[in-house]
Amino acid sequence: MTQFRKAGVQPLGVNPASVEAHARYAAKMKFGFPLLSDADRAIARAYGALKEDGTHIQRTVYGIARDGTIAFAARGAPPPADVIAALAG
């Protein structure tokens, strides 16, 4: 989070859990970023983050530039520096 803050990047998490479940989980894990609920998986579908079964989510990281374009995309958990570099470039 420190690296993202220094770079002026706002991380967001998105998954199908309910808003209430997100609030509990974020408090428990002491997240410093918002978690968004995608109960119908519309966001995951739009960003190609659904697995082949169409139900489960594949962790995918997107860096969206200030102009709304996708500057970074990767499966898994890439290093924050990679995301920040793509957004800065």
PyMOL commands that place a pseudoatom at each C-alpha (Angstrom):
pseudoatom trace, name=CA, resn=MET, resi=1, chain=A, elem=C, hetatm=0, pos=[0.000, 0.000, 0.000]
pseudoatom trace, name=CA, resn=THR, resi=2, chain=A, elem=C, hetatm=0, pos=[2.864, 2.370, 0.739]
pseudoatom trace, name=CA, resn=GLN, resi=3, chain=A, elem=C, hetatm=0, pos=[4.188, 2.045, -2.812]
pseudoatom trace, name=CA, resn=PHE, resi=4, chain=A, elem=C, hetatm=0, pos=[0.749, 2.666, -4.295]
pseudoatom trace, name=CA, resn=ARG, resi=5, chain=A, elem=C, hetatm=0, pos=[0.129, 5.702, -2.081]
pseudoatom trace, name=CA, resn=LYS, resi=6, chain=A, elem=C, hetatm=0, pos=[3.498, 7.241, -2.956]
pseudoatom trace, name=CA, resn=ALA, resi=7, chain=A, elem=C, hetatm=0, pos=[2.672, 6.822, -6.654]
pseudoatom trace, name=CA, resn=GLY, resi=8, chain=A, elem=C, hetatm=0, pos=[-0.824, 8.291, -6.259]
pseudoatom trace, name=CA, resn=VAL, resi=9, chain=A, elem=C, hetatm=0, pos=[-2.484, 4.992, -7.213]
pseudoatom trace, name=CA, resn=GLN, resi=10, chain=A, elem=C, hetatm=0, pos=[-5.816, 3.946, -5.648]
pseudoatom trace, name=CA, resn=PRO, resi=11, chain=A, elem=C, hetatm=0, pos=[-6.134, 0.137, -5.432]
pseudoatom trace, name=CA, resn=LEU, resi=12, chain=A, elem=C, hetatm=0, pos=[-9.591, -1.451, -5.400]
pseudoatom trace, name=CA, resn=GLY, resi=13, chain=A, elem=C, hetatm=0, pos=[-10.575, -5.040, -4.790]
pseudoatom trace, name=CA, resn=VAL, resi=14, chain=A, elem=C, hetatm=0, pos=[-13.519, -6.646, -6.577]
pseudoatom trace, name=CA, resn=ASN, resi=15, chain=A, elem=C, hetatm=0, pos=[-15.044, -10.044, -5.922]
pseudoatom trace, name=CA, resn=PRO, resi=16, chain=A, elem=C, hetatm=0, pos=[-18.472, -11.704, -5.656]
pseudoatom trace, name=CA, resn=ALA, resi=17, chain=A, elem=C, hetatm=0, pos=[-18.776, -11.523, -1.854]
pseudoatom trace, name=CA, resn=SER, resi=18, chain=A, elem=C, hetatm=0, pos=[-21.536, -9.386, -0.381]
pseudoatom trace, name=CA, resn=VAL, resi=19, chain=A, elem=C, hetatm=0, pos=[-20.972, -5.837, 0.821]
pseudoatom trace, name=CA, resn=GLU, resi=20, chain=A, elem=C, hetatm=0, pos=[-21.411, -7.042, 4.411]
pseudoatom trace, name=CA, resn=ALA, resi=21, chain=A, elem=C, hetatm=0, pos=[-18.869, -9.844, 3.971]
pseudoatom trace, name=CA, resn=HIS, resi=22, chain=A, elem=C, hetatm=0, pos=[-16.419, -7.361, 2.452]
pseudoatom trace, name=CA, resn=ALA, resi=23, chain=A, elem=C, hetatm=0, pos=[-16.807, -4.992, 5.398]
pseudoatom trace, name=CA, resn=ARG, resi=24, chain=A, elem=C, hetatm=0, pos=[-16.063, -7.780, 7.876]
pseudoatom trace, name=CA, resn=TYR, resi=25, chain=A, elem=C, hetatm=0, pos=[-13.109, -9.095, 5.855]
pseudoatom trace, name=CA, resn=ALA, resi=26, chain=A, elem=C, hetatm=0, pos=[-11.607, -5.629, 5.269]
pseudoatom trace, name=CA, resn=ALA, resi=27, chain=A, elem=C, hetatm=0, pos=[-11.834, -4.850, 8.988]
pseudoatom trace, name=CA, resn=LYS, resi=28, chain=A, elem=C, hetatm=0, pos=[-10.289, -8.192, 9.928]
pseudoatom trace, name=CA, resn=MET, resi=29, chain=A, elem=C, hetatm=0, pos=[-7.424, -7.848, 7.421]
pseudoatom trace, name=CA, resn=LYS, resi=30, chain=A, elem=C, hetatm=0, pos=[-7.022, -4.090, 8.025]
pseudoatom trace, name=CA, resn=PHE, resi=31, chain=A, elem=C, hetatm=0, pos=[-7.213, -3.307, 4.323]
pseudoatom trace, name=CA, resn=GLY, resi=32, chain=A, elem=C, hetatm=0, pos=[-6.457, 0.249, 3.368]
pseudoatom trace, name=CA, resn=PHE, resi=33, chain=A, elem=C, hetatm=0, pos=[-8.448, 0.130, 0.144]
pseudoatom trace, name=CA, resn=PRO, resi=34, chain=A, elem=C, hetatm=0, pos=[-12.084, -0.358, -0.866]
pseudoatom trace, name=CA, resn=LEU, resi=35, chain=A, elem=C, hetatm=0, pos=[-13.567, -3.740, -1.713]
pseudoatom trace, name=CA, resn=LEU, resi=36, chain=A, elem=C, hetatm=0, pos=[-16.364, -3.735, -4.277]
pseudoatom trace, name=CA, resn=SER, resi=37, chain=A, elem=C, hetatm=0, pos=[-19.056, -6.401, -4.518]
pseudoatom trace, name=CA, resn=ASP, resi=38, chain=A, elem=C, hetatm=0, pos=[-19.598, -8.096, -7.893]
pseudoatom trace, name=CA, resn=ALA, resi=39, chain=A, elem=C, hetatm=0, pos=[-22.336, -10.519, -6.839]
pseudoatom trace, name=CA, resn=ASP, resi=40, chain=A, elem=C, hetatm=0, pos=[-23.495, -11.244, -10.394]
pseudoatom trace, name=CA, resn=ARG, resi=41, chain=A, elem=C, hetatm=0, pos=[-19.879, -11.413, -11.654]
pseudoatom trace, name=CA, resn=ALA, resi=42, chain=A, elem=C, hetatm=0, pos=[-20.596, -8.768, -14.317]
pseudoatom trace, name=CA, resn=ILE, resi=43, chain=A, elem=C, hetatm=0, pos=[-17.316, -6.960, -13.666]
pseudoatom trace, name=CA, resn=ALA, resi=44, chain=A, elem=C, hetatm=0, pos=[-15.328, -10.209, -13.680]
pseudoatom trace, name=CA, resn=ARG, resi=45, chain=A, elem=C, hetatm=0, pos=[-17.015, -11.203, -16.936]
pseudoatom trace, name=CA, resn=ALA, resi=46, chain=A, elem=C, hetatm=0, pos=[-16.351, -7.803, -18.554]
pseudoatom trace, name=CA, resn=TYR, resi=47, chain=A, elem=C, hetatm=0, pos=[-12.677, -7.903, -17.590]
pseudoatom trace, name=CA, resn=GLY, resi=48, chain=A, elem=C, hetatm=0, pos=[-12.112, -11.552, -18.525]
pseudoatom trace, name=CA, resn=ALA, resi=49, chain=A, elem=C, hetatm=0, pos=[-11.449, -12.654, -14.953]
pseudoatom trace, name=CA, resn=LEU, resi=50, chain=A, elem=C, hetatm=0, pos=[-13.814, -15.638, -14.896]
pseudoatom trace, name=CA, resn=LYS, resi=51, chain=A, elem=C, hetatm=0, pos=[-12.346, -19.109, -15.087]
pseudoatom trace, name=CA, resn=GLU, resi=52, chain=A, elem=C, hetatm=0, pos=[-13.523, -21.461, -17.835]
pseudoatom trace, name=CA, resn=ASP, resi=53, chain=A, elem=C, hetatm=0, pos=[-16.395, -22.708, -15.662]
pseudoatom trace, name=CA, resn=GLY, resi=54, chain=A, elem=C, hetatm=0, pos=[-17.908, -19.204, -15.788]
pseudoatom trace, name=CA, resn=THR, resi=55, chain=A, elem=C, hetatm=0, pos=[-18.388, -19.153, -12.019]
pseudoatom trace, name=CA, resn=HIS, resi=56, chain=A, elem=C, hetatm=0, pos=[-15.042, -18.957, -10.268]
pseudoatom trace, name=CA, resn=ILE, resi=57, chain=A, elem=C, hetatm=0, pos=[-12.788, -15.923, -10.393]
pseudoatom trace, name=CA, resn=GLN, resi=58, chain=A, elem=C, hetatm=0, pos=[-9.175, -15.966, -11.562]
pseudoatom trace, name=CA, resn=ARG, resi=59, chain=A, elem=C, hetatm=0, pos=[-7.204, -13.342, -9.646]
pseudoatom trace, name=CA, resn=THR, resi=60, chain=A, elem=C, hetatm=0, pos=[-6.440, -10.676, -12.219]
pseudoatom trace, name=CA, resn=VAL, resi=61, chain=A, elem=C, hetatm=0, pos=[-4.846, -7.284, -11.712]
pseudoatom trace, name=CA, resn=TYR, resi=62, chain=A, elem=C, hetatm=0, pos=[-5.644, -4.316, -13.929]
pseudoatom trace, name=CA, resn=GLY, resi=63, chain=A, elem=C, hetatm=0, pos=[-4.053, -0.912, -13.812]
pseudoatom trace, name=CA, resn=ILE, resi=64, chain=A, elem=C, hetatm=0, pos=[-6.443, 1.663, -15.198]
pseudoatom trace, name=CA, resn=ALA, resi=65, chain=A, elem=C, hetatm=0, pos=[-4.860, 4.983, -16.163]
pseudoatom trace, name=CA, resn=ARG, resi=66, chain=A, elem=C, hetatm=0, pos=[-6.442, 8.319, -15.332]
pseudoatom trace, name=CA, resn=ASP, resi=67, chain=A, elem=C, hetatm=0, pos=[-7.739, 8.573, -18.899]
pseudoatom trace, name=CA, resn=GLY, resi=68, chain=A, elem=C, hetatm=0, pos=[-9.671, 5.313, -18.423]
pseudoatom trace, name=CA, resn=THR, resi=69, chain=A, elem=C, hetatm=0, pos=[-7.424, 3.103, -20.556]
pseudoatom trace, name=CA, resn=ILE, resi=70, chain=A, elem=C, hetatm=0, pos=[-6.046, -0.201, -19.315]
pseudoatom trace, name=CA, resn=ALA, resi=71, chain=A, elem=C, hetatm=0, pos=[-2.322, 0.357, -18.821]
pseudoatom trace, name=CA, resn=PHE, resi=72, chain=A, elem=C, hetatm=0, pos=[-1.586, -2.971, -17.102]
pseudoatom trace, name=CA, resn=ALA, resi=73, chain=A, elem=C, hetatm=0, pos=[-3.154, -6.435, -17.003]
pseudoatom trace, name=CA, resn=ALA, resi=74, chain=A, elem=C, hetatm=0, pos=[-1.823, -9.650, -15.462]
pseudoatom trace, name=CA, resn=ARG, resi=75, chain=A, elem=C, hetatm=0, pos=[-3.128, -12.849, -13.897]
pseudoatom trace, name=CA, resn=GLY, resi=76, chain=A, elem=C, hetatm=0, pos=[-2.092, -13.648, -10.347]
pseudoatom trace, name=CA, resn=ALA, resi=77, chain=A, elem=C, hetatm=0, pos=[-0.468, -11.188, -7.974]
pseudoatom trace, name=CA, resn=PRO, resi=78, chain=A, elem=C, hetatm=0, pos=[2.163, -9.158, -9.825]
pseudoatom trace, name=CA, resn=PRO, resi=79, chain=A, elem=C, hetatm=0, pos=[4.599, -6.997, -7.883]
pseudoatom trace, name=CA, resn=PRO, resi=80, chain=A, elem=C, hetatm=0, pos=[3.187, -3.534, -7.106]
pseudoatom trace, name=CA, resn=ALA, resi=81, chain=A, elem=C, hetatm=0, pos=[6.213, -1.957, -8.820]
pseudoatom trace, name=CA, resn=ASP, resi=82, chain=A, elem=C, hetatm=0, pos=[5.147, -3.519, -12.146]
pseudoatom trace, name=CA, resn=VAL, resi=83, chain=A, elem=C, hetatm=0, pos=[1.667, -2.032, -11.914]
pseudoatom trace, name=CA, resn=ILE, resi=84, chain=A, elem=C, hetatm=0, pos=[2.982, 1.370, -10.839]
pseudoatom trace, name=CA, resn=ALA, resi=85, chain=A, elem=C, hetatm=0, pos=[5.550, 1.450, -13.648]
pseudoatom trace, name=CA, resn=ALA, resi=86, chain=A, elem=C, hetatm=0, pos=[2.883, 0.729, -16.257]
pseudoatom trace, name=CA, resn=LEU, resi=87, chain=A, elem=C, hetatm=0, pos=[0.659, 3.463, -14.886]
pseudoatom trace, name=CA, resn=ALA, resi=88, chain=A, elem=C, hetatm=0, pos=[3.510, 5.973, -14.797]
pseudoatom trace, name=CA, resn=GLY, resi=89, chain=A, elem=C, hetatm=0, pos=[4.608, 5.232, -18.351]
for i in range(1, 89): cmd.bond("trace and resi %d" % i, "trace and resi %d" % (i + 1))
show_as sticks, trace
zoom trace
